[in-house]
Amino acid sequence: MIRLIFRISLAIIVIFMMILPLWLGYLVKAKSFNNKIMQILFSLANKLWGISVKVTGEISKERPLLIISNHFSYLDVFALGSVMPVRFSPKSDVRNWAVIGFLCKISGQIFIDRRISQTKNASELLKAEIDNDIISIFPEGTTNDGTQILPFKSSLFAIIENKNLTVQPVTIIYTKLNNQLITAANRHQVGWYGDMDFFPHFMKFLQQKSLEVKLVFHDSVNGKDFASRKELASYCYEIISSKSSETL
C-alpha cells in the first residue's frame, strides 16, 4: 500500500508539471514539442513504476513512420512512448475518460472510431495526421490474454494507400514481473483484456515491484512495395508473431 500511495502521489505531481507545457503546445499546434514532452512523461512514469524497457533492433530514422505492434496492455503505450516521440491512436471513447482523455487530447493523440462503418473515416484521419510524425497503431484492434496474437485488421493499414510511407513492425514482449518470468499464473497482472476494469487493474499493477519489457524493432519496409494493405498486414503479422512466441 505504501508503494501504491507513493507512486500515485509522484504521478500526480509529474502530470501537473507536464500539463502547462502540453496545453501551450496544444494551443500553438506545436506537435513535435508535445510529442517530445509525452516521451519524457512516459519515461518518468516508467521509472516511477519500476518498468524497465529494453530495445533490440534499430528504430527507423525515416519520417513519417508508422509503427505496427501487438497489443497486450495499456502498458504497451508506456513502453513504446518512452523510446520515441510517437503519437498513438486510442479508441474514440477514451476522449471521455477523466484525466486520461484530457491528456490524450492536449498531447495530440489521434482518437479513432473503430466501428467497421467508420473504417474509411479513421483511415483518412490517420493519413491527414501522420505528416512528419511517428504514429503507432495496434492492428489487432483490441488487447487479449497474451497467449496469442489476434489476426491483424487490414482495414487499419489503409493509411498506406497512395502514400510513400515507411512501416516498422515491433514485437512487444513482457519478460519478467517482480523478477519472475511472465507465465499463465501472473500474466493477468500485466495484461489488460476481456472485461477487466481499467482502474482496479491499474491500482493492482502499481503495487508490483518491477516489470521488464522488451521491444523488438524489426527491419522497416515501405508500404508502396506491397501489392495491397492485406499483403502488408499479413507480412507484419508474421514478422511480429515470429518473436512473440518467446513469451508464450
Buried (B, 14 or more C-beta within 10 A) or exposed (E): EEEBEEBBEBBEEBBEEBBEBBBBBBEEEBBEBBBBBBBBBBBBBBEBBBBBBEBEBEBBEBEBBBBBBBBBBBBBBBBBBBBBBBBBBBBBEBBEBEEBBBBBBBBBBBBBBBEEEEBEEBBEBBBEBBEEBBBBBBBBBEBBEBEEBBEBBBBBBBBBEEBEBBBBBBBBBBBBBEEEEBEEEBBBBBBBBEEEEEEEBBEEBBEBEEBBBBBBBBEBBBBEEBEEBEEBBBBBBEBBBEBBEEBE
